[in-house]
Amino acid sequence: MSINKIYPDPFYDHIDIEEELFEKFLSHPEIIKEVIRAKNISNFGLIKHVFQSASHSKFEHHLGTYKLIRETEKKIFFLNKNEITYLKYSYPHNSI
């Protein structure tokens, strides 16, 4: 049984990362420096001077993106071919 790594998140409450992904990627010695670096980079830019108590690092942004991708993966398996074609041509950049 795999145990997920849980990160607290102010927007989503928490984000689960599969143990296998965490062990193979996020805890890798070569990657850990970049993870620490991403935790120290603000994703707000100059807005942090207006909203001083707000915090959102690149790492938190990446975790949120990961969560949305995982949720989309779970939902897309239930779509039929016509629904996928509709989604593909409904968005301006054909991002699906």
N, CA, C and O of each residue as an XYZ file, in Angstrom:
384
protein
N       0.843     -1.179      0.000
C       0.000      0.000      0.000
C       0.886      1.240      0.000
O       1.766      1.380      0.849
N       0.655      2.126     -0.941
C       1.468      3.332     -1.014
C       0.854      4.442     -0.172
O      -0.366      4.576     -0.075
N       1.720      5.217      0.422
C       1.293      6.342      1.242
C       1.633      7.610      0.486
O       2.760      7.778      0.019
N       0.669      8.498      0.366
C       0.884      9.746     -0.356
C       1.522     10.786      0.541
O       1.286     10.817      1.749
N       2.328     11.633     -0.063
C       2.890     12.792      0.626
C       1.835     13.887      0.544
O       1.308     14.155     -0.536
N       1.524     14.513      1.650
C       0.480     15.532      1.690
C       1.114     16.885      1.964
O       1.806     17.070      2.965
N       0.866     17.838      1.052
C       1.329     19.212      1.229
C       0.135     20.092      1.570
O      -0.883     20.046      0.880
N       0.246     20.899      2.633
C      -0.839     21.845      2.914
C      -0.878     22.927      1.843
O       0.161     23.361      1.347
N      -2.080     23.354      1.495
C      -2.235     24.364      0.459
C      -3.348     25.324      0.869
O      -4.428     24.878      1.255
N      -3.105     26.646      0.793
C      -4.132     27.594      1.217
C      -5.364     27.605      0.307
O      -6.450     27.961      0.763
N      -5.225     27.231     -0.941
C      -6.344     27.271     -1.875
C      -7.098     25.946     -1.914
O      -8.327     25.928     -1.847
N      -6.361     24.829     -2.022
C      -6.975     23.507     -2.147
C      -7.051     22.748     -0.824
O      -7.508     21.605     -0.806
N      -6.625     23.341      0.265
C      -6.560     22.728      1.587
C      -5.341     21.803      1.691
O      -4.507     21.978      2.580
N      -5.235     20.840      0.807
C      -4.048     19.980      0.772
C      -3.901     19.388     -0.630
O      -4.861     19.294     -1.396
N      -2.667     18.995     -0.936
C      -2.374     18.375     -2.229
C      -1.645     17.065     -1.959
O      -0.609     17.044     -1.294
N      -2.198     15.972     -2.484
C      -1.584     14.654     -2.331
C      -0.659     14.372     -3.502
O      -1.025     14.576     -4.659
N       0.538     13.902     -3.194
C       1.472     13.481     -4.237
C       1.767     12.011     -3.992
O       2.097     11.616     -2.874
N       1.648     11.198     -5.039
C       1.887      9.776     -4.907
C       3.309      9.516     -4.403
O       4.258     10.197     -4.793
N       3.431      8.521     -3.533
C       4.719      8.201     -2.930
C       5.779      7.884     -3.989
O       6.933      8.295     -3.864
N       5.378      7.152     -5.026
C       6.323      6.774     -6.083
C       6.887      8.006     -6.792
O       8.091      8.090     -7.033
N       6.027      8.948     -7.119
C       6.475     10.183     -7.762
C       7.378     10.976     -6.834
O       8.407     11.502     -7.259
N       6.996     11.060     -5.569
C       7.793     11.807     -4.601
C       9.190     11.201     -4.462
O      10.188     11.922     -4.478
N       9.257      9.880     -4.327
C      10.547      9.223     -4.134
C      11.433      9.297     -5.372
O      12.642      9.502     -5.263
N      10.834      9.129     -6.549
C      11.630      9.109     -7.774
C      11.988     10.495     -8.293
O      12.986     10.654     -8.995
N      11.177     11.506     -7.951
C      11.400     12.813     -8.550
C      11.722     13.897     -7.525
O      12.818     14.456     -7.536
N      10.779     14.193     -6.647
C      10.955     15.338     -5.750
C      12.040     15.146     -4.705
O      12.605     16.134     -4.236
N      12.354     13.927     -4.324
C      13.395     13.718     -3.328
C      14.732     13.315     -3.950
O      15.670     12.961     -3.236
N      14.816     13.369     -5.278
C      16.065     13.026     -5.970
C      17.127     14.076     -5.643
O      16.826     15.270     -5.657
N      18.362     13.658     -5.350
C      19.415     14.614     -4.957
C      19.667     15.720     -5.981
O      19.971     16.850     -5.599
N      19.546     15.416     -7.261
C      19.779     16.426     -8.298
C      18.631     17.445     -8.353
O      18.849     18.606     -8.698
N      17.432     17.019     -8.020
C      16.251     17.864     -8.132
C      16.014     18.692     -6.868
O      15.417     19.766     -6.934
N      16.478     18.198     -5.722
C      16.155     18.837     -4.451
C      16.603     20.299     -4.408
O      15.937     21.125     -3.783
N      17.722     20.632     -5.062
C      18.179     22.027     -5.104
C      17.167     22.915     -5.836
O      16.901     24.041     -5.414
N      16.612     22.404     -6.926
C      15.619     23.168     -7.687
C      14.308     23.285     -6.920
O      13.621     24.301     -7.024
N      13.951     22.258     -6.153
C      12.742     22.317     -5.335
C      12.900     23.403     -4.275
O      11.987     24.200     -4.059
N      14.047     23.435     -3.620
C      14.311     24.468     -2.609
C      14.299     25.848     -3.252
O      13.748     26.792     -2.687
N      14.897     25.970     -4.418
C      14.915     27.249     -5.141
C      13.491     27.705     -5.479
O      13.157     28.877     -5.307
N      12.658     26.783     -5.959
C      11.273     27.120     -6.321
C      10.465     27.546     -5.097
O       9.558     28.370     -5.210
N      10.785     26.995     -3.938
C      10.088     27.388     -2.712
C      10.421     28.816     -2.316
O       9.640     29.463     -1.618
N      11.572     29.316     -2.753
C      12.012     30.665     -2.377
C      11.677     31.735     -3.410
O      11.932     32.915     -3.167
N      11.118     31.358     -4.548
C      10.773     32.335     -5.585
C       9.301     32.690     -5.454
O       8.438     31.813     -5.497
N       9.018     33.969     -5.295
C       7.636     34.427     -5.181
C       6.981     34.438     -6.557
O       7.601     34.807     -7.554
N       5.741     34.034     -6.592
C       5.000     34.019     -7.849
C       4.158     35.282     -8.011
O       3.425     35.416     -8.991
N       4.258     36.216     -7.050
C       3.448     37.417     -7.062
C       4.120     38.624     -7.698
O       3.426     39.530     -8.158
N       5.411     38.666     -7.738
C       6.089     39.845     -8.283
C       5.883     41.052     -7.396
O       6.088     40.967     -6.186
N       5.482     42.177     -7.969
C       5.315     43.412     -7.215
C       4.040     43.446     -6.369
O       3.904     44.310     -5.502
N       3.127     42.542     -6.601
C       1.881     42.505     -5.825
C       2.167     42.236     -4.354
O       1.398     42.647     -3.485
N       3.278     41.544     -4.068
C       3.593     41.240     -2.669
C       3.814     42.502     -1.839
O       3.721     42.453     -0.612
N       4.108     43.643     -2.493
C       4.274     44.899     -1.769
C       2.924     45.502     -1.373
O       2.848     46.278     -0.421
N       1.869     45.150     -2.092
C       0.525     45.635     -1.771
C      -0.150     44.706     -0.763
O      -0.706     45.155      0.239
N      -0.090     43.409     -1.045
C      -0.679     42.399     -0.169
C       0.456     41.675      0.542
O       0.869     40.594      0.124
N       0.953     42.266      1.604
C       2.171     41.779      2.246
C       2.006     40.432      2.937
O       2.980     39.691      3.075
N       0.803     40.102      3.370
C       0.615     38.824      4.058
C       0.400     37.667      3.093
O       0.424     36.507      3.506
N       0.191     37.961      1.824
C      -0.036     36.906      0.829
C       1.278     36.213      0.489
O       2.332     36.847      0.428
N       1.203     34.924      0.274
C       2.398     34.189     -0.143
C       1.994     33.124     -1.154
O       0.973     32.454     -1.005
N       2.798     32.991     -2.157
C       2.566     31.983     -3.187
C       3.880     31.795     -3.932
O       4.277     32.639     -4.735
N       4.541     30.697     -3.663
C       5.838     30.443     -4.289
C       5.657     29.670     -5.595
O       4.581     29.145     -5.881
N       6.721     29.615     -6.370
C       6.692     28.826     -7.610
C       6.397     27.361     -7.299
O       5.696     26.691     -8.057
N       6.934     26.867     -6.185
C       6.699     25.479     -5.805
C       5.217     25.241     -5.536
O       4.661     24.240     -5.987
N       4.566     26.158     -4.799
C       3.134     26.032     -4.544
C       2.338     26.092     -5.847
O       1.346     25.382     -6.008
N       2.774     26.935     -6.764
C       2.127     27.040     -8.071
C       2.246     25.713     -8.837
O       1.275     25.243     -9.430
N       3.435     25.123     -8.817
C       3.644     23.846     -9.500
C       2.791     22.742     -8.878
O       2.246     21.899     -9.591
N       2.676     22.746     -7.548
C       1.838     21.738     -6.886
C       0.372     21.901     -7.268
O      -0.325     20.913     -7.499
N      -0.097     23.145     -7.336
C      -1.476     23.397     -7.745
C      -1.731     22.943     -9.176
O      -2.782     22.379     -9.478
N      -0.770     23.190    -10.049
C      -0.878     22.744    -11.440
C      -0.912     21.224    -11.507
O      -1.690     20.649    -12.269
N      -0.073     20.575    -10.716
C      -0.051     19.112    -10.649
C      -1.423     18.579    -10.222
O      -1.932     17.623    -10.807
N      -2.017     19.205     -9.195
C      -3.325     18.757     -8.711
C      -4.386     18.881     -9.801
O      -5.195     17.971     -9.987
N      -4.387     19.998    -10.516
C      -5.375     20.190    -11.581
C      -5.186     19.183    -12.711
O      -6.168     18.690    -13.267
N      -3.954     18.876    -13.054
C      -3.686     17.886    -14.106
C      -4.182     16.513    -13.668
O      -4.796     15.796    -14.458
N      -3.921     16.140    -12.414
C      -4.381     14.837    -11.913
C      -5.918     14.752    -11.936
O      -6.476     13.720    -12.308
N      -6.595     15.834    -11.540
C      -8.061     15.838    -11.564
C      -8.587     15.737    -12.991
O      -9.573     15.044    -13.244
N      -7.938     16.419    -13.916
C      -8.346     16.360    -15.321
C      -8.149     14.959    -15.880
O      -8.996     14.458    -16.619
N      -7.032     14.325    -15.530
C      -6.782     12.952    -15.986
C      -7.883     12.007    -15.534
O      -8.325     11.149    -16.298
N      -8.320     12.165    -14.300
C      -9.370     11.288    -13.777
C     -10.685     11.495    -14.516
O     -11.412     10.533    -14.765
N     -11.001     12.741    -14.870
C     -12.276     13.053    -15.514
C     -12.286     12.727    -17.001
O     -13.336     12.383    -17.545
N     -11.152     12.828    -17.663
C     -11.132     12.681    -19.128
C     -11.393     11.235    -19.558
O     -11.818     10.996    -20.689
N     -11.144     10.278    -18.678
C     -11.408      8.883    -19.029
C     -12.893      8.595    -19.200
O     -13.270      7.612    -19.838
N     -13.728      9.446    -18.635
C     -15.168      9.231    -18.716
C     -15.811      9.939    -19.900
O     -17.020      9.830    -20.103
N     -15.022     10.658    -20.679
C     -15.560     11.350    -21.846
C     -15.578     10.415    -23.048
O     -14.699      9.565    -23.192
N     -16.573     10.571    -23.907
C     -16.567      9.789    -25.137
C     -15.837     10.580    -26.239
O     -15.443     11.726    -26.024
N     -15.666      9.979    -27.383
C     -14.891     10.590    -28.466
C     -15.489     11.916    -28.937
O     -14.744     12.855    -29.216
N     -16.812     12.011    -29.030
C     -17.454     13.259    -29.465
C     -17.220     14.391    -28.471
O     -16.997     15.534    -28.870
N     -17.270     14.080    -27.186
C     -17.027     15.112    -26.170
C     -15.578     15.600    -26.217
O     -15.322     16.793    -26.053
N     -14.648     14.704    -26.435
C     -13.241     15.098    -26.534
C     -13.018     15.967    -27.763
O     -12.299     16.963    -27.691
N     -13.626     15.604    -28.894
C     -13.504     16.415    -30.110
C     -14.094     17.801    -29.884
O     -13.522     18.797    -30.325
N     -15.225     17.871    -29.203
C     -15.841     19.162    -28.897
C     -14.902     20.019    -28.051
O     -14.707     21.200    -28.339
N     -14.330     19.435    -27.025
C     -13.409     20.185    -26.164
C     -12.167     20.630    -26.935
O     -11.668     21.738    -26.740
N     -11.685     19.768    -27.795
C     -10.469     20.084    -28.552
C     -10.655     21.313    -29.420
O      -9.754     22.147    -29.508
N     -11.810     21.441    -30.064
C     -12.026     22.551    -30.986
C     -12.766     23.733    -30.357
O     -12.997     24.744    -31.020
N     -13.136     23.607    -29.083
C     -13.835     24.698    -28.399
C     -12.866     25.723    -27.827
O     -13.242     26.876    -27.614
N     -11.653     25.329    -27.581
C     -10.677     26.228    -26.973
C      -9.790     26.835    -28.042
O      -9.414     26.144    -28.989
N      -9.447     28.099    -27.918
C      -8.749     28.822    -28.989
C      -7.361     28.269    -29.334
O      -6.916     28.392    -30.475
N      -6.682     27.668    -28.370
C      -5.318     27.213    -28.650
C      -5.210     25.722    -28.873
O      -4.106     25.182    -28.949
N      -6.356     25.040    -28.981
C      -6.359     23.578    -29.130
C      -5.473     22.935    -28.083
O      -4.626     22.096    -28.391
N      -5.681     23.343    -26.836
C      -4.813     22.909    -25.747
C      -5.102     21.519    -25.236
O      -4.352     21.004    -24.407
N      -6.170     20.894    -25.705
C      -6.490     19.551    -25.205
C      -6.043     18.519    -26.218
O      -6.217     17.321    -25.997
